[in-house]
Every structure is written in structure tokens, then in C-alpha cells.
Amino acid sequence: MAMQPKRDFLSLNRAIIRGEAGKKVLFQPRIDCWYTDRMFRDGTLPAPYDGLDRHDLYCTLDVSPRVYEFNGCVQAYDKEPVKRWSREISPMEREIHIETPVGEVTYLWASNDSNGGWYFKTFPAKTEEDLKVMIWLENNTLWRWNQAHYDRMVETWGNLGLPSIFVPRVTIQKTIVEVMGVEGTVYGLADFPETMEEFFDAAEESVMRMIEVIKDCPLEWINFGDNVHGGVVSPRLFEKYIMPAYLRRNEELHKAGKFTFAHWDGDCKPLLKYANKCGLDGIEAITPVPQGDVTIDEIKEALGDEVFLVDGIPAILFDEIYSEQQLLDTVKELIDKFAPRLILGISDEMSSTGNIERIKLVRDFVDAYNATCD
């Protein structure tokens, strides 16, 4: 039987994003990388955590996860028949085929021997004709609510955290990460810009159909899982392709009372000036120095008093090469500067080399701070 959380993190999560928690802070660290790498390596965790699944690990640590397990609540399906199949090239590589009435695309999906992750070794759209197939796929995508999945996740995660999902990546960012890669996207914009923009539009129309489903569902905070990186997306591209889509998405989601936040986990300095101009309620995973390329003061100046910071602690501060005092000094600075518009967490996740006991160190610091807010 799964453990039960020691306290109601869900209600605190909800109260903070609604502005109803005073200056209290929720510590919501993501430790999936630390956990899954150990599961991949030998299936064990260090004492006293060995034998715990992810849910029970969070209960034992007495902290809140960011509960993206609700992603399966809004499911895509094809309006017209599509055949998807794959074949094994090697134990660590699969060839994926997508057959549609207007053509077929293929790509290579590869794993590695250091962790359980998979990645695009080649991308689905290598030519303009491939991209036209991807446009058809986006135009053919519809969305529906899965109440059974929602009910299972509520039963599983209970009060550990507020249910959340992330919607598909935005326009050019989707193309870079999932469809063409960086090089393919750059050449595509130069060689066939009209087809590229047709794909951006088709992908966003699909997301807007998804948002229509989300607007009527009980999920309260919605993530744009974009992984925006200022070293890849320039300010010009951000203004042209990302900001208009953000504004449109946010307008519709805010009509339904949803809290929205986007995932920016790369170098952010070139794009921080847009942080409070996109209609977002918050931004997740902006990473300050000594890991990222911005200071806490620069983040504060960009977000102002309107936009929430979600996360904020550089992941490397959980490694023992940095002192516990530096970690706690950073936590204090983040709370001082951002509370009450703060969901404190790790930007982006604690690595495999992080010390899990430091999670409890931050938890206790936050608990002591929250006690002064009662």
C-alpha cells in the first residue's frame, strides 16, 4: 500500500498560485533524474530509501513533487487513419514509421547505456515534403479528456501536489526539439519559410484544440513545456514566433481561470526581457548562476512583482562540490526576493550526483520560514 503524505501540499500549492497563502512558500523539488538513473543502473536507492517508488520517496522526504503524471488526462487521437509502426535496428535504436494518406515519414529513436532516456537520432522532417506530412498530421490531430486516467492519478498522488499537465511545445521550439532539429529548422526557415510557417500555424491550431478541452477540465495550472534556450532561439525569432503564440494560449486559458507557466531551462539572458510580456503567470526552471547565465537580481528585475518564479535553485548546489551554506544562502535570497510569487524548486532537476539529504535541508529551512508566516 502506498504511503500517505504527511501534509496537504496540494492545498498549499493551490493557495499560493491563487494568492491566498500570505507569503508562504512551497518547496517542490524535482528529483526524477536522481531517481530514474538509479533505477536504470541497478534498481536500488541508498539507505534508508531503498525499495521506495517515486511516490513513496516524496512522502518519505516530506516534500511535494510537480505532478505531471496527469499528462495522460488529455489525449491526442487521429481524425483520419494513421499507421504507426517501428522496427528494431539494434538493442539501442529503433526506426519509427508514420504512414499517412499524404506520405510517410521515418526517424531513428535511440537510447544510451548511461540512463533510460531516448532521443531523436534523426528527425521526422528532413525535407520540405516531409514537413508537409507533418502539417497534415497536426491538422489531423484532435484531443479528448480521459476521466479514468484523471481519477487514477488523483487516487495515486492525493495531496502530494496540485495536478498539472504540459501542453505541446510552441511553434519554432516544437520544430527544433521534435520535428527537424536545430540545423534542419535553420535551413528550413531559409529555404522554405512559407511551409515552415504553415507548420507552425498547424501545430498551434492543434494546441488550441487541446486548450478547448483543458478549459473544461479540473486541472488548474498548465505548463508550456518548451525548454526555451536563448542560445538557440534569438530575440527576433522569439518575438516573431513564440510570443504571439504565448499570448494567444494565455488569453484562452485565463478565460477559464487557469494558471499558466512556461519552461525556460536554457540560457535565458537574451530572452528575459520578454518574461513579463507574454501573458504568463509564471516561468519554470530559469537557472541562476553559478549554473545558468543570469543572476537572481536579473531574474527578479525581469519578472517584477507580477510573474511567479517556479523553481530557482541551481541544481548543482545539491552537489557536494558546493557548500550547504551556499545552498541555503541561495534559498534565502530566492524567498526574500520572490515570495509570495514563488514555487521553490530545483532548476531544472537534481542530478544523479546530487546529495538527496540536501532536499531535507532545504525542506527544513522552508518549514522554519513558513512558521514565521502563520
LUMLOKE-291128 format. One record per residue (C-alpha): x, y negated, z; residue in three letters; residue number from 1. Coordinates in nm, 2 decimals, decimal comma, padded with zeros to 4 digits. Example, Ala and Ser with C-alpha at 12.3 -4.5 7.8 and 13.67 -1.06 7.14 Angstrom:
        u        v        w   code   pos
    01,23    00,45    00,78    ala     1
    01,37    00,11    00,71    ser     2
END
This chain:
        u        v        w   code   pos
    00,00    00,00    00,00    met     1
    00,13   -00,34   -00,10    ala     2
    00,24   -00,58    00,17    met     3
    00,02   -00,88    00,26    gln     4
    00,17   -01,23    00,26    pro     5
    00,23   -01,38    00,60    lys     6
    00,06   -01,71    00,50    arg     7
   -00,16   -01,87    00,24    asp     8
    00,08   -02,01   -00,02    phe     9
   -00,20   -02,03   -00,28    leu    10
   -00,39   -02,29   -00,09    ser    11
   -00,08   -02,49   -00,02    leu    12
    00,01   -02,47   -00,39    asn    13
   -00,33   -02,59   -00,49    arg    14
   -00,34   -02,87   -00,23    ala    15
    00,00   -03,01   -00,34    ile    16
   -00,09   -03,03   -00,71    ile    17
   -00,42   -03,19   -00,62    arg    18
   -00,25   -03,45   -00,39    gly    19
   -00,42   -03,31   -00,08    glu    20
   -00,13   -03,18    00,12    ala    21
    00,02   -03,51    00,25    gly    22
    00,40   -03,48    00,20    lys    23
    00,42   -03,11    00,25    lys    24
    00,64   -02,91    00,01    val    25
    00,60   -02,56   -00,12    leu    26
    00,92   -02,35   -00,18    phe    27
    00,86   -02,14   -00,48    gln    28
    01,19   -01,98   -00,59    pro    29
    01,21   -01,76   -00,90    arg    30
    01,43   -01,46   -00,83    ile    31
    01,33   -01,23   -01,12    asp    32
    01,68   -01,23   -01,28    cys    33
    01,84   -01,13   -00,95    trp    34
    01,57   -00,86   -00,90    tyr    35
    01,55   -00,72   -01,26    thr    36
    01,92   -00,70   -01,31    asp    37
    01,95   -00,47   -01,01    arg    38
    01,66   -00,26   -01,12    met    39
    01,83   -00,23   -01,46    phe    40
    02,17   -00,15   -01,31    arg    41
    02,08    00,13   -01,06    asp    42
    01,73    00,07   -00,94    gly    43
    01,84   -00,04   -00,59    thr    44
    01,84   -00,36   -00,39    leu    45
    02,07   -00,44   -00,10    pro    46
    01,96   -00,36    00,26    ala    47
    01,71   -00,45    00,40    pro    48
    01,53   -00,49    00,07    tyr    49
    01,59   -00,16   -00,10    asp    50
    01,27    00,01   -00,21    gly    51
    01,07   -00,31   -00,24    leu    52
    00,90   -00,41   -00,56    asp    53
    00,89   -00,77   -00,66    arg    54
    00,56   -00,84   -00,48    his    55
    00,68   -00,70   -00,15    asp    56
    01,02   -00,87   -00,18    leu    57
    00,85   -01,20   -00,19    tyr    58
    00,63   -01,10    00,11    cys    59
    00,94   -00,99    00,30    thr    60
    01,13   -01,32    00,22    leu    61
    00,81   -01,51    00,31    asp    62
    00,82   -01,73    00,00    val    63
    00,59   -01,79   -00,29    ser    64
    00,65   -01,67   -00,65    pro    65
    00,54   -01,86   -00,95    arg    66
    00,27   -01,61   -01,06    val    67
    00,30   -01,59   -01,44    tyr    68
    00,17   -01,23   -01,42    glu    69
   -00,17   -01,39   -01,52    phe    70
   -00,04   -01,44   -01,87    asn    71
   -00,24   -01,14   -01,99    gly    72
   -00,56   -01,31   -01,90    cys    73
   -00,58   -01,50   -02,23    val    74
   -00,52   -01,25   -02,51    gln    75
   -00,45   -01,31   -02,88    ala    76
   -00,61   -01,10   -03,15    tyr    77
   -00,62   -01,10   -03,53    asp    78
   -00,92   -01,24   -03,72    lys    79
   -00,83   -01,02   -04,02    glu    80
   -00,64   -00,68   -04,02    pro    81
   -00,27   -00,69   -03,95    val    82
   -00,04   -00,39   -03,93    lys    83
    00,24   -00,40   -03,69    arg    84
    00,49   -00,12   -03,65    trp    85
    00,86   -00,06   -03,56    ser    86
    01,13    00,19   -03,61    arg    87
    01,44    00,26   -03,40    glu    88
    01,77    00,16   -03,57    ile    89
    01,97    00,26   -03,26    ser    90
    01,90    00,30   -02,89    pro    91
    01,96   -00,07   -02,85    met    92
    01,80   -00,20   -03,17    glu    93
    01,45   -00,19   -03,33    arg    94
    01,33   -00,31   -03,67    glu    95
    00,99   -00,48   -03,64    ile    96
    00,75   -00,49   -03,93    his    97
    00,44   -00,71   -03,96    ile    98
    00,22   -00,64   -04,27    glu    99
   -00,04   -00,89   -04,37    thr   100
   -00,27   -00,94   -04,67    pro   101
   -00,03   -01,21   -04,79    val   102
    00,30   -01,04   -04,74    gly   103
    00,53   -00,87   -04,49    glu   104
    00,80   -01,00   -04,25    val   105
    01,06   -00,80   -04,06    thr   106
    01,31   -00,88   -03,79    tyr   107
    01,56   -00,70   -03,57    leu   108
    01,49   -00,68   -03,19    trp   109
    01,79   -00,59   -02,99    ala   110
    01,88   -00,51   -02,63    ser   111
    02,22   -00,50   -02,45    asn   112
    02,40   -00,30   -02,19    asp   113
    02,42   -00,56   -01,91    ser   114
    02,04   -00,62   -01,85    asn   115
    01,70   -00,52   -01,96    gly   116
    01,63   -00,82   -02,18    gly   117
    01,56   -00,81   -02,55    trp   118
    01,63   -01,08   -02,81    tyr   119
    01,60   -01,17   -03,18    phe   120
    01,90   -01,04   -03,36    lys   121
    01,74   -01,16   -03,68    thr   122
    01,42   -01,38   -03,71    phe   123
    01,09   -01,31   -03,88    pro   124
    01,11   -01,60   -04,13    ala   125
    01,43   -01,61   -04,33    lys   126
    01,28   -01,77   -04,64    thr   127
    01,01   -02,02   -04,73    glu   128
    00,79   -01,72   -04,84    glu   129
    00,84   -01,55   -04,50    asp   130
    00,73   -01,87   -04,33    leu   131
    00,41   -01,88   -04,54    lys   132
    00,33   -01,53   -04,40    val   133
    00,39   -01,67   -04,05    met   134
    00,15   -01,96   -04,13    ile   135
   -00,12   -01,70   -04,23    trp   136
   -00,06   -01,52   -03,90    leu   137
   -00,11   -01,84   -03,70    glu   138
   -00,42   -01,92   -03,89    asn   139
   -00,54   -01,57   -03,83    asn   140
   -00,49   -01,57   -03,45    thr   141
   -00,79   -01,60   -03,22    leu   142
   -00,80   -01,59   -02,84    trp   143
   -01,02   -01,43   -02,57    arg   144
   -01,04   -01,41   -02,19    trp   145
   -00,97   -01,09   -02,01    asn   146
   -01,16   -01,09   -01,69    gln   147
   -01,04   -00,74   -01,59    ala   148
   -00,68   -00,85   -01,60    his   149
   -00,75   -01,16   -01,40    tyr   150
   -00,93   -00,96   -01,13    asp   151
   -00,64   -00,71   -01,11    arg   152
   -00,39   -00,99   -01,07    met   153
   -00,59   -01,17   -00,81    val   154
   -00,61   -00,84   -00,61    glu   155
   -00,23   -00,78   -00,66    thr   156
   -00,09   -01,13   -00,58    trp   157
   -00,36   -01,26   -00,34    gly   158
   -00,24   -01,57   -00,16    asn   159
    00,12   -01,55   -00,26    leu   160
    00,08   -01,82   -00,52    gly   161
   -00,15   -02,01   -00,75    leu   162
   -00,23   -01,82   -01,07    pro   163
   -00,07   -01,97   -01,38    ser   164
    00,00   -01,89   -01,74    ile   165
    00,22   -02,04   -02,00    phe   166
    00,09   -02,12   -02,35    val   167
    00,30   -02,07   -02,67    pro   168
    00,59   -02,29   -02,74    arg   169
    00,53   -02,62   -02,91    val   170
    00,58   -02,68   -03,29    thr   171
    00,96   -02,70   -03,36    ile   172
    01,05   -02,53   -03,04    gln   173
    00,85   -02,22   -03,13    lys   174
    01,02   -02,22   -03,47    thr   175
    01,37   -02,24   -03,32    ile   176
    01,31   -01,97   -03,05    val   177
    01,07   -01,73   -03,21    glu   178
    01,05   -01,77   -03,59    val   179
    01,36   -01,90   -03,76    met   180
    01,64   -01,97   -03,51    gly   181
    01,83   -02,29   -03,48    val   182
    02,01   -02,27   -03,82    glu   183
    01,71   -02,15   -04,00    gly   184
    01,50   -02,43   -03,86    thr   185
    01,75   -02,70   -03,96    val   186
    01,78   -02,57   -04,31    tyr   187
    01,40   -02,53   -04,34    gly   188
    01,35   -02,89   -04,24    leu   189
    01,59   -02,99   -04,51    ala   190
    01,49   -02,75   -04,79    asp   191
    01,11   -02,72   -04,75    phe   192
    00,99   -02,97   -04,49    pro   193
    00,62   -02,96   -04,61    glu   194
    00,60   -02,59   -04,54    thr   195
    00,77   -02,63   -04,21    met   196
    00,52   -02,89   -04,10    glu   197
    00,24   -02,67   -04,23    glu   198
    00,37   -02,40   -03,99    phe   199
    00,39   -02,65   -03,70    phe   200
    00,03   -02,75   -03,76    asp   201
   -00,09   -02,39   -03,79    ala   202
    00,08   -02,29   -03,47    ala   203
   -00,06   -02,59   -03,28    glu   204
   -00,41   -02,52   -03,41    glu   205
   -00,38   -02,16   -03,27    ser   206
   -00,27   -02,31   -02,94    val   207
   -00,57   -02,54   -02,94    met   208
   -00,80   -02,24   -02,99    arg   209
   -00,63   -02,08   -02,69    met   210
   -00,68   -02,40   -02,49    ile   211
   -01,05   -02,39   -02,56    glu   212
   -01,05   -02,05   -02,38    val   213
   -00,83   -02,18   -02,10    ile   214
   -01,06   -02,48   -02,04    lys   215
   -01,34   -02,25   -01,93    asp   216
   -01,13   -02,02   -01,71    cys   217
   -01,04   -02,04   -01,34    pro   218
   -00,67   -02,09   -01,40    leu   219
   -00,57   -02,43   -01,26    glu   220
   -00,21   -02,50   -01,36    trp   221
   -00,09   -02,44   -01,71    ile   222
    00,27   -02,43   -01,82    asn   223
    00,41   -02,51   -02,16    phe   224
    00,69   -02,25   -02,17    gly   225
    00,90   -02,44   -02,42    asp   226
    01,26   -02,41   -02,29    asn   227
    01,33   -02,75   -02,43    val   228
    01,70   -02,82   -02,47    his   229
    01,83   -03,17   -02,56    gly   230
    02,13   -03,02   -02,73    gly   231
    01,91   -02,86   -02,99    val   232
    01,61   -03,09   -03,02    val   233
    01,71   -03,45   -03,08    ser   234
    01,51   -03,75   -02,96    pro   235
    01,40   -03,81   -03,32    arg   236
    01,26   -03,45   -03,35    leu   237
    01,11   -03,47   -03,00    phe   238
    00,92   -03,79   -03,09    glu   239
    00,81   -03,66   -03,43    lys   240
    00,70   -03,30   -03,35    tyr   241
    00,69   -03,24   -02,97    ile   242
    00,54   -03,55   -02,81    met   243
    00,23   -03,57   -03,03    pro   244
    00,15   -03,20   -02,96    ala   245
    00,20   -03,25   -02,59    tyr   246
   -00,03   -03,55   -02,58    leu   247
   -00,30   -03,36   -02,77    arg   248
   -00,27   -03,05   -02,55    arg   249
   -00,27   -03,25   -02,23    asn   250
   -00,57   -03,46   -02,33    glu   251
   -00,78   -03,14   -02,38    glu   252
   -00,66   -02,96   -02,06    leu   253
   -00,70   -03,27   -01,85    his   254
   -01,07   -03,29   -01,96    lys   255
   -01,11   -02,95   -01,79    ala   256
   -00,92   -03,06   -01,47    gly   257
   -00,61   -02,85   -01,54    lys   258
   -00,26   -02,94   -01,41    phe   259
    00,00   -02,92   -01,69    thr   260
    00,37   -02,88   -01,67    phe   261
    00,64   -02,81   -01,93    ala   262
    00,96   -02,60   -01,90    his   263
    01,27   -02,81   -01,98    trp   264
    01,57   -02,59   -01,88    asp   265
    01,85   -02,70   -02,11    gly   266
    02,05   -03,02   -02,12    asp   267
    01,79   -03,29   -02,06    cys   268
    01,97   -03,62   -02,06    lys   269
    01,88   -03,72   -02,42    pro   270
    01,51   -03,64   -02,36    leu   271
    01,45   -03,76   -02,00    leu   272
    01,32   -04,10   -02,13    lys   273
    01,01   -03,92   -02,26    tyr   274
    00,93   -03,73   -01,94    ala   275
    00,65   -03,97   -01,82    asn   276
    00,52   -04,04   -02,17    lys   277
    00,40   -03,70   -02,28    cys   278
    00,08   -03,68   -02,06    gly   279
    00,23   -03,41   -01,85    leu   280
    00,16   -03,37   -01,48    asp   281
    00,49   -03,21   -01,41    gly   282
    00,81   -03,08   -01,56    ile   283
    00,96   -02,74   -01,46    glu   284
    01,33   -02,65   -01,43    ala   285
    01,51   -02,97   -01,51    ile   286
    01,85   -02,89   -01,37    thr   287
    02,07   -03,14   -01,20    pro   288
    02,45   -03,14   -01,16    val   289
    02,67   -02,95   -01,09    pro   290
    02,49   -02,72   -01,33    gln   291
    02,28   -02,94   -01,56    gly   292
    02,37   -03,27   -01,73    asp   293
    02,16   -03,51   -01,52    val   294
    02,17   -03,64   -01,16    thr   295
    01,89   -03,62   -00,92    ile   296
    01,86   -04,00   -00,93    asp   297
    01,83   -03,99   -01,31    glu   298
    01,55   -03,73   -01,28    ile   299
    01,37   -03,95   -01,03    lys   300
    01,40   -04,26   -01,25    glu   301
    01,26   -04,07   -01,54    ala   302
    00,97   -03,90   -01,36    leu   303
    00,89   -04,20   -01,14    gly   304
    00,60   -04,16   -00,89    asp   305
    00,36   -04,01   -01,14    glu   306
    00,52   -03,68   -01,27    val   307
    00,58   -03,38   -01,05    phe   308
    00,92   -03,21   -01,04    leu   309
    00,87   -02,84   -01,04    val   310
    01,20   -02,66   -00,92    asp   311
    01,50   -02,89   -00,90    gly   312
    01,77   -02,68   -00,71    ile   313
    02,06   -02,59   -00,94    pro   314
    02,06   -02,21   -00,95    ala   315
    02,44   -02,19   -00,90    ile   316
    02,40   -02,34   -00,55    leu   317
    02,28   -02,00   -00,44    phe   318
    02,62   -01,85   -00,53    asp   319
    02,88   -01,84   -00,26    glu   320
    03,12   -02,05   -00,45    ile   321
    02,92   -02,34   -00,32    tyr   322
    02,87   -02,40    00,05    ser   323
    02,54   -02,36    00,23    glu   324
    02,57   -02,72    00,33    gln   325
    02,58   -02,84   -00,03    gln   326
    02,27   -02,64   -00,10    leu   327
    02,08   -02,78    00,20    leu   328
    02,20   -03,14    00,12    asp   329
    02,05   -03,10   -00,23    thr   330
    01,73   -02,96   -00,09    val   331
    01,70   -03,26    00,15    lys   332
    01,77   -03,51   -00,13    glu   333
    01,51   -03,35   -00,35    leu   334
    01,25   -03,36   -00,08    ile   335
    01,34   -03,72    00,02    asp   336
    01,31   -03,84   -00,34    lys   337
    01,02   -03,63   -00,48    phe   338
    00,78   -03,53   -00,21    ala   339
    00,48   -03,52   -00,23    pro   340
    00,51   -03,47   -00,61    arg   341
    00,73   -03,16   -00,57    leu   342
    00,70   -02,79   -00,60    ile   343
    01,05   -02,70   -00,49    leu   344
    01,22   -02,41   -00,67    gly   345
    01,53   -02,29   -00,85    ile   346
    01,63   -02,45   -01,18    ser   347
    01,59   -02,21   -01,36    asp   348
    01,63   -01,88   -01,17    glu   349
    01,88   -01,74   -00,91    met   350
    02,14   -01,54   -01,10    ser   351
    02,25   -01,19   -01,04    ser   352
    02,54   -01,32   -00,84    thr   353
    02,33   -01,53   -00,61    gly   354
    02,30   -01,46   -00,24    asn   355
    01,94   -01,36   -00,16    ile   356
    01,99   -01,47    00,20    glu   357
    02,01   -01,83    00,09    arg   358
    01,64   -01,80   -00,01    ile   359
    01,56   -01,77    00,36    lys   360
    01,80   -02,06    00,44    leu   361
    01,60   -02,29    00,22    val   362
    01,27   -02,15    00,34    arg   363
    01,36   -02,23    00,70    asp   364
    01,47   -02,58    00,60    phe   365
    01,14   -02,64    00,42    val   366
    00,94   -02,50    00,71    asp   367
    01,11   -02,74    00,95    ala   368
    01,04   -03,03    00,72    tyr   369
    00,67   -02,93    00,68    asn   370
    00,63   -02,91    01,05    ala   371
    00,71   -03,28    01,07    thr   372
    00,42   -03,35    00,82    cys   373
    00,15   -03,20    01,04    asp   374
END
